[in-house]
Amino acid sequence: MTLIYKGKTKDVYSLENNQVLLKFKDDVTGTDGVFDPGANTVGLTIDGAGKSGLKMTKHFFELLQKNGVNTHYVSADIDDVSMVVKTADMFGKGLEVICRYKAVGSFLRRYGAYCEEGQELDSFVEITIKDDERGDPTISEDALAMLGILSNEDYKEIKALTKSICGAIKTELATKNLELYDIKLEFGKDKTTGEIMLIDEVSGGNMRVYKDGKYIVPLELERFFLG
């Protein structure tokens, strides 16, 4: 294997047949030592975070694939804390797609003059561009199309996929009395077929989940959900 890229929370290695291996790390995003799934910097290291994230990701990718969702997932090795996935072509330099059910995090910071913390949102979808230097700014459908990052047709497909995927995840979490407030997804195009597919991970590290009105940190979430 050849190291392709060292990421914040995962390292990427090349494999044969248009596949790569993702090696999960114990680093999580946040600021000043506080976990934040929306942050664009590594905030802290939590022992066991990588394995916990992989267990959740394996569960959700396998669930979504059973529901007919196209993903990059091939297989996972929990002991090795790694996952084999199909290679994807990125949109631009990478996009993050957020689905929000409650007003918290950056949504509340931006629009707090018009909403209260925890206010209900109707599966609101927004897209940010991956750009650490500029703080991962949000971007509109028109701007994505005009800048040649994402066509209007692909935008509509990704928005619909996001609502469907996140609805399934929300329903699955609810079986353990866990409430999804928001979640961040990533999409790319299958190098072989050109189809849009869900990529990256689906874990406590990229969602905010509450139980009885109390926020659950990623490791506790995995124990509550899969334990």
C-alpha positions in Angstrom: 0.0 0.0 0.0 1.1 3.5 -0.7 0.0 6.5 1.5 -1.9 8.9 -0.7 -3.1 11.4 1.9 -2.9 12.1 5.6 -6.3 13.5 6.7 -7.5 15.0 10.0 -9.3 11.9 11.2 -8.2 9.3 8.6 -5.2 8.4 6.4 -5.8 7.1 2.8 -3.8 4.4 1.1 -4.0 3.2 -2.5 -5.1 -0.3 -3.4 -5.7 -2.1 -6.7 -8.9 -2.1 -8.8 -10.0 1.5 -8.1 -10.1 0.9 -4.4 -8.5 2.7 -1.4 -8.0 1.8 2.3 -9.1 4.3 4.9 -7.2 4.0 8.2 -9.2 5.6 11.0 -7.4 7.7 13.7 -8.3 8.7 17.2 -8.1 12.4 16.3 -11.5 14.2 16.2 -12.4 17.7 15.0 -13.0 20.5 17.4 -11.7 23.7 18.9 -10.0 24.4 22.3 -10.2 20.8 23.3 -13.9 20.6 22.7 -15.4 18.2 20.1 -17.3 19.8 17.2 -18.3 17.8 14.2 -18.5 21.0 12.1 -15.0 22.2 13.0 -12.2 22.2 10.3 -9.3 21.6 12.7 -8.3 18.6 14.9 -9.3 19.7 18.4 -8.4 16.6 20.5 -7.5 13.0 20.5 -9.8 10.5 22.1 -8.5 6.9 22.8 -10.7 4.5 20.9 -12.4 7.1 18.7 -11.2 5.6 15.5 -12.5 2.1 16.2 -15.8 3.5 17.6 -16.2 5.6 14.4 -15.5 2.6 12.2 -18.1 0.4 14.0 -20.8 3.0 13.5 -19.7 3.6 9.9 -19.8 -0.1 9.1 -23.3 -0.4 10.6 -24.8 2.5 8.7 -23.2 1.8 5.4 -24.4 -1.8 5.5 -27.9 -0.6 6.5 -28.0 2.0 3.7 -26.7 -0.5 1.1 -29.5 -2.9 2.1 -31.9 0.1 1.4 -30.5 0.5 -2.1 -28.3 3.5 -1.4 -25.2 3.7 -3.6 -22.1 4.0 -1.3 -18.3 3.6 -1.7 -18.2 1.0 1.1 -16.6 -2.4 0.3 -15.6 -3.9 3.6 -14.3 -3.1 7.1 -11.7 -4.6 9.5 -12.6 -3.5 13.0 -9.4 -4.9 14.6 -7.2 -3.1 12.0 -9.4 0.0 12.3 -9.6 0.3 8.5 -12.1 0.3 5.7 -11.8 -0.6 2.0 -13.8 1.7 -0.3 -14.2 2.4 -4.0 -12.3 5.3 -5.3 -14.4 8.5 -5.9 -14.0 11.6 -8.0 -14.6 14.6 -5.8 -16.7 17.6 -6.5 -14.2 20.4 -6.8 -11.8 20.1 -3.9 -14.5 18.5 -1.7 -17.9 19.4 -0.4 -19.6 18.7 2.9 -23.4 18.3 2.9 -25.2 19.0 6.2 -28.7 18.0 7.1 -30.2 19.9 10.1 -33.2 18.9 12.2 -32.5 21.3 15.1 -31.0 24.8 15.3 -27.6 24.2 16.9 -23.9 24.6 16.1 -23.0 27.0 13.2 -26.6 27.3 12.1 -27.4 28.9 15.5 -24.3 31.1 15.5 -25.2 32.4 12.1 -29.0 32.8 12.4 -29.4 33.2 16.2 -31.2 36.5 15.7 -34.1 34.6 14.0 -34.2 31.3 15.9 -33.8 29.7 19.4 -31.4 26.9 20.3 -32.9 23.5 19.5 -35.7 25.0 17.3 -37.1 22.5 14.9 -35.8 22.6 11.3 -37.4 20.6 8.5 -34.4 18.5 7.4 -32.6 21.7 6.1 -29.8 20.9 3.7 -26.8 23.1 3.2 -23.5 22.6 1.4 -20.1 23.9 2.5 -16.9 23.8 0.5 -13.8 22.1 2.0 -11.4 25.0 2.5 -9.7 25.2 5.9 -8.1 28.6 5.1 -11.5 30.2 4.5 -13.3 28.4 7.3 -15.3 25.9 5.0 -17.8 28.6 3.8 -21.4 27.7 2.9 -22.2 27.9 -0.8 -25.5 28.2 -2.8 -26.7 26.0 -5.7 -26.2 28.9 -8.1 -22.6 29.5 -7.0 -21.8 25.8 -7.2 -23.0 25.7 -10.8 -21.5 29.0 -11.9 -18.1 28.0 -10.5 -18.2 24.6 -12.2 -18.1 22.6 -8.9 -21.5 21.0 -9.0 -24.2 21.0 -11.8 -27.8 21.9 -10.9 -28.8 18.4 -11.8 -26.2 16.9 -9.4 -27.2 19.4 -6.7 -30.8 18.3 -6.8 -29.8 14.6 -6.7 -27.5 15.1 -3.8 -30.1 17.1 -1.9 -32.7 14.4 -2.4 -30.2 11.7 -1.4 -29.2 13.6 1.7 -32.8 13.9 2.9 -33.5 10.2 2.3 -30.2 9.0 3.8 -30.4 11.2 6.9 -34.0 10.2 7.4 -33.0 6.6 7.5 -30.2 7.3 9.9 -32.5 9.4 12.1 -35.1 6.6 12.2 -32.4 4.0 13.0 -31.0 6.1 15.9 -34.5 6.6 17.2 -34.8 2.8 17.8 -32.5 3.4 20.8 -34.2 6.6 21.9 -31.5 8.7 20.4 -32.4 12.0 18.5 -30.4 13.2 15.6 -30.0 17.0 15.6 -27.7 17.4 12.6 -25.3 15.3 10.4 -22.6 15.9 7.9 -22.3 13.7 4.8 -19.9 13.6 1.8 -20.6 12.5 -1.8 -18.4 11.7 -4.8 -18.8 10.0 -8.2 -17.9 6.4 -8.7 -14.8 6.4 -10.9 -16.1 3.3 -12.8 -19.8 4.1 -13.3 -19.9 7.9 -12.8 -22.8 7.5 -10.4 -23.1 9.7 -7.3 -22.4 7.8 -4.1 -22.1 8.4 -0.4 -18.5 8.5 0.7 -16.3 9.1 3.8 -17.8 7.9 7.1 -21.1 7.9 8.9 -20.3 8.0 12.6 -20.6 10.0 15.9 -17.8 12.1 14.6 -19.9 13.8 12.0 -23.3 14.0 13.8 -24.9 15.6 16.8 -27.1 13.2 18.7 -29.0 13.8 21.9 -30.7 11.5 24.4 -33.4 13.0 26.8 -32.2 16.5 25.8 -28.6 15.8 26.6 -25.8 15.8 24.0 -24.1 12.4 23.6 -20.3 12.5 22.8 -19.2 10.1 19.9 -17.8 7.3 22.1 -20.8 7.3 24.3 -23.1 7.3 21.3 -21.5 4.2 19.9 -21.9 2.4 23.3 -25.6 3.5 23.5 -26.3 2.6 19.9 -24.3 -0.6 19.3 -23.6 -1.7 22.9 
